[in-house]
Amino acid sequence: MNKRMFALRALMGIAALATVMNGCRDTEDMDLLAGQDNASGEQSLMDLQDMADEAAKGNLASFKTGADYSIVSDCAVITHDTVSDPRVLTIDFGTGCVGNDGRTRRGKVIITYTGPYAEPGHLHTITTDNYFVNDNQILGTKTVLNEGLNDNGNIWFTVTIDAQIIKEDGTTIDWVGNRTREWVAGYATEQRTDDVYLISGTHSGQSSDGRGFIAQTLEPVRKDRSCSWITDGVIEITPNSRPTRTIDFGDGTCDDDATVTVNGNSRDITLH
């Protein structure tokens, strides 16, 4: 074999290897995408729940104080209709409002509710109107029903979700689920920041790559109201025709980090 032919074949081999490596990276990114989409979806829906819980408690003053509320800041306009049945609370972020958590929101979040939040039978429904968080649009409905006390002596709620997130790049995440929320701390006080919830259940939908998925809670997701982020919990996700992966939200530390694991390989991600 002459030197020219040897060099040509060597270059072809390098090109083929590069193609394989790029293909592996593309597959890895696809695996990561389902985890990232689900983690971001969890966080976005938790944000809506934070606002609804505060509204249902009727503690409106705390919407404007960062010390007691970790999301909504002074730039949001709040309207509370206490005459209608059900009552209606609207949080209007206008054309751009930077929250206490550093994220920019615009549009409206609308909460309708009946009865005191802590009483069995209380029902509230969250909807959105042209609502965006950091240029990701959130649409849909989330309904929460107070079921009274569970066997642990804690108040618990059933939650149904039918939502869609339109990402900044135009792709969408579809999300339908049924959850339970157990109020495990803070019930006996008026202070909001000592409230802690454990969330479990299943959901399904479609990731932003068009691939369907099903997901379930392996370890309850913990929402500590002293933090703007999910602090711990593990969710298992199985996309169609792809390996199962898990999202681990951490060890209880208040941060925007999570870890996605696929086939024994882990990657840290940032919640949005």
C-alpha positions as CSV (number, residue, x, y, z in Angstrom):
1,M,0.0,0.0,0.0
2,N,1.5,3.4,-1.0
3,K,1.7,6.2,1.5
4,R,-1.0,8.2,-0.2
5,M,-3.5,5.4,0.0
6,F,-2.6,4.7,3.7
7,A,-3.1,8.4,4.6
8,L,-6.4,8.4,2.8
9,R,-7.7,5.4,4.7
10,A,-6.4,6.8,7.9
11,L,-8.4,10.0,7.3
12,M,-11.5,8.0,6.4
13,G,-11.1,6.0,9.7
14,I,-10.8,9.2,11.7
15,A,-13.9,10.6,10.0
16,A,-15.9,7.4,10.7
17,L,-14.8,7.5,14.4
18,A,-15.8,11.1,14.7
19,T,-19.2,10.3,13.2
20,V,-19.7,7.5,15.7
21,M,-18.6,9.7,18.6
22,N,-21.0,12.5,17.5
23,G,-23.8,9.9,17.3
24,C,-23.0,8.8,20.8
25,R,-23.2,12.4,22.0
26,D,-26.5,12.9,20.2
27,T,-27.9,9.8,21.9
28,E,-26.6,10.9,25.2
29,D,-28.2,14.4,24.7
30,M,-31.5,12.7,23.8
31,D,-31.3,10.7,27.0
32,L,-30.6,13.8,29.0
33,L,-33.4,15.8,27.4
34,A,-36.2,13.7,28.9
35,G,-34.7,14.1,32.4
36,Q,-34.1,17.9,31.9
37,D,-37.7,18.4,30.6
38,N,-39.2,16.5,33.5
39,A,-37.1,18.3,36.1
40,S,-38.0,21.7,34.7
41,G,-41.6,20.7,34.4
42,E,-41.7,19.7,38.1
43,Q,-40.2,23.0,39.1
44,S,-42.5,25.1,37.0
45,L,-45.6,23.3,38.3
46,M,-44.3,23.6,41.9
47,D,-44.0,27.4,41.4
48,L,-47.7,27.6,40.4
49,Q,-48.6,25.6,43.5
50,D,-46.6,27.8,45.8
51,M,-48.6,30.8,44.6
52,A,-51.9,29.0,44.9
53,D,-51.2,27.8,48.4
54,E,-50.4,31.3,49.5
55,A,-53.5,32.6,47.9
56,A,-55.7,29.9,49.5
57,K,-54.4,30.7,52.9
58,G,-55.4,34.3,52.4
59,N,-52.1,35.6,53.5
60,L,-51.8,38.3,50.8
61,A,-49.3,40.6,52.5
62,S,-46.6,37.9,52.3
63,F,-46.8,38.0,48.5
64,K,-44.8,41.2,48.6
65,T,-42.2,40.3,51.2
66,G,-39.1,38.2,50.2
67,A,-38.7,37.2,53.8
68,D,-42.0,35.2,53.8
69,Y,-42.4,34.5,50.1
70,S,-39.7,33.2,47.8
71,I,-41.2,33.9,44.4
72,V,-43.5,36.9,43.9
73,S,-41.9,40.3,44.2
74,D,-43.3,43.9,44.4
75,C,-43.6,44.2,40.6
76,A,-46.6,41.7,40.6
77,V,-50.1,43.2,40.8
78,I,-52.5,41.1,42.9
79,T,-56.3,41.3,42.6
80,H,-58.4,39.3,45.0
81,D,-62.2,38.8,44.5
82,T,-63.6,37.6,47.8
83,V,-67.2,38.1,46.8
84,S,-67.6,35.6,43.9
85,D,-68.1,31.9,44.5
86,P,-65.6,30.4,44.0
87,R,-63.3,33.2,45.0
88,V,-60.8,34.4,42.5
89,L,-57.2,35.6,43.0
90,T,-55.2,36.9,40.0
91,I,-51.5,37.5,40.0
92,D,-50.5,39.8,37.1
93,F,-46.8,39.9,36.3
94,G,-47.4,42.4,33.5
95,T,-44.9,42.4,30.6
96,G,-41.9,41.4,32.8
97,C,-41.4,41.0,36.5
98,V,-38.3,39.6,38.2
99,G,-39.2,37.5,41.2
100,N,-37.5,37.0,44.5
101,D,-36.0,33.8,43.0
102,G,-34.4,35.7,40.2
103,R,-36.6,34.4,37.4
104,T,-38.5,36.7,35.1
105,R,-42.3,36.2,34.7
106,R,-44.9,37.8,32.6
107,G,-48.7,37.2,32.1
108,K,-51.2,36.1,34.7
109,V,-51.7,33.2,37.1
110,I,-55.4,32.8,38.1
111,I,-56.5,30.8,41.2
112,T,-60.1,30.0,42.0
113,Y,-60.8,28.4,45.3
114,T,-63.6,27.4,47.8
115,G,-63.4,27.2,51.5
116,P,-60.4,27.5,53.9
117,Y,-57.3,25.8,52.6
118,A,-56.8,23.6,55.6
119,E,-60.3,22.2,55.8
120,P,-61.4,19.0,54.1
121,G,-63.2,19.6,50.9
122,H,-61.3,22.8,50.0
123,L,-60.7,22.9,46.3
124,H,-58.6,25.2,44.2
125,T,-57.8,25.3,40.5
126,I,-54.9,27.0,38.9
127,T,-55.0,28.3,35.3
128,T,-52.7,30.7,33.4
129,D,-53.2,33.5,30.9
130,N,-50.3,34.1,28.5
131,Y,-48.0,33.2,31.4
132,F,-44.2,32.8,30.9
133,V,-41.3,32.0,33.1
134,N,-37.9,33.0,31.6
135,D,-39.6,32.9,28.1
136,N,-41.0,29.4,28.6
137,Q,-44.8,29.5,28.4
138,I,-46.9,27.5,30.8
139,L,-50.4,26.5,29.9
140,G,-53.0,24.2,31.4
141,T,-54.9,23.4,34.6
142,K,-53.9,22.1,38.0
143,T,-56.6,21.1,40.5
144,V,-56.0,20.4,44.2
145,L,-58.5,18.9,46.6
146,N,-58.1,18.7,50.4
147,E,-58.9,15.1,51.4
148,G,-58.6,15.6,55.2
149,L,-56.3,13.6,57.5
150,N,-54.4,10.5,56.4
151,D,-53.2,7.6,58.5
152,N,-50.2,9.6,59.6
153,G,-52.4,12.3,61.0
154,N,-51.4,14.8,58.2
155,I,-53.5,16.7,55.8
156,W,-53.3,15.4,52.3
157,F,-54.4,16.5,48.9
158,T,-55.2,14.9,45.6
159,V,-53.8,16.7,42.6
160,T,-54.6,16.5,38.9
161,I,-52.5,18.1,36.2
162,D,-53.1,18.7,32.5
163,A,-50.4,21.1,31.4
164,Q,-48.2,22.1,28.5
165,I,-44.9,24.0,28.5
166,I,-43.8,25.7,25.3
167,K,-40.1,26.2,25.5
168,E,-38.2,29.2,24.3
169,D,-37.1,27.3,21.2
170,G,-40.7,26.5,20.3
171,T,-40.7,22.8,21.3
172,T,-43.3,21.6,23.7
173,I,-43.6,19.4,26.8
174,D,-47.0,17.8,27.4
175,W,-47.8,16.7,30.9
176,V,-50.8,14.8,32.5
177,G,-50.7,13.4,36.0
178,N,-52.3,12.4,39.3
179,R,-50.5,13.2,42.5
180,T,-50.9,13.2,46.2
181,R,-49.4,15.9,48.5
182,E,-48.9,15.3,52.2
183,W,-48.5,18.3,54.4
184,V,-45.9,17.0,56.8
185,A,-44.7,20.2,58.6
186,G,-45.9,23.7,59.4
187,Y,-49.6,23.0,59.7
188,A,-49.9,24.4,63.2
189,T,-48.3,27.8,62.5
190,E,-49.3,30.9,60.6
191,Q,-45.8,31.1,59.3
192,R,-45.6,30.0,55.7
193,T,-41.9,29.3,55.3
194,D,-42.0,26.3,57.7
195,D,-44.5,24.4,55.5
196,V,-43.2,21.2,54.0
197,Y,-44.9,18.9,51.6
198,L,-44.2,15.4,50.2
199,I,-45.4,14.8,46.7
200,S,-45.9,11.3,45.1
201,G,-47.6,9.9,42.1
202,T,-47.4,9.3,38.3
203,H,-47.5,11.4,35.2
204,S,-47.1,10.9,31.5
205,G,-46.8,13.0,28.4
206,Q,-44.4,14.0,25.7
207,S,-40.9,15.5,25.9
208,S,-39.8,18.3,23.7
209,D,-38.2,15.9,21.3
210,G,-41.7,14.4,20.5
211,R,-41.0,11.2,22.4
212,G,-43.7,10.0,24.8
213,F,-42.9,9.0,28.4
214,I,-44.3,7.7,31.6
215,A,-42.9,8.6,35.0
216,Q,-43.4,7.7,38.7
217,T,-42.1,8.8,42.0
218,L,-39.5,6.4,43.6
219,E,-38.9,8.7,46.6
220,P,-41.4,11.4,47.5
221,V,-40.5,14.8,46.1
222,R,-39.9,17.2,49.0
223,K,-41.1,20.8,48.7
224,D,-39.8,22.9,51.6
225,R,-41.4,26.4,51.5
226,S,-38.3,28.0,52.9
227,C,-36.6,27.3,49.5
228,S,-37.6,28.3,46.0
229,W,-36.4,24.9,44.6
230,I,-37.3,21.2,45.0
231,T,-34.9,20.0,47.7
232,D,-34.9,16.2,47.3
233,G,-36.8,13.2,46.0
234,V,-36.3,10.8,43.1
235,I,-38.4,10.3,39.9
236,E,-38.1,7.5,37.4
237,I,-38.8,8.3,33.8
238,T,-39.2,5.9,30.9
239,P,-39.4,7.4,27.4
240,N,-40.7,5.4,24.5
241,S,-38.0,3.1,23.0
242,R,-35.3,4.6,25.3
243,P,-33.7,3.4,28.6
244,T,-35.3,4.3,31.9
245,R,-33.6,7.1,33.7
246,T,-33.9,8.8,37.1
247,I,-33.9,12.4,38.4
248,D,-32.5,12.9,41.8
249,F,-33.3,16.3,43.2
250,G,-30.6,16.2,45.9
251,D,-30.0,15.7,49.6
252,G,-32.2,18.5,51.0
253,T,-29.8,21.3,50.2
254,C,-31.6,24.4,48.8
255,D,-30.2,24.8,45.3
256,D,-31.3,24.5,41.7
257,D,-29.3,21.4,41.0
258,A,-30.5,17.9,40.1
259,T,-28.9,14.7,38.7
260,V,-30.1,12.6,35.8
261,T,-28.8,9.0,35.6
262,V,-29.1,6.8,32.5
263,N,-27.6,3.3,32.2
264,G,-25.4,4.0,35.3
265,N,-24.1,7.3,33.8
266,S,-25.0,10.5,35.7
267,R,-25.1,14.1,34.6
268,D,-25.8,17.2,36.7
269,I,-28.5,19.5,35.4
270,T,-29.8,22.9,36.4
271,L,-33.5,23.5,37.1
272,H,-35.1,26.4,35.2
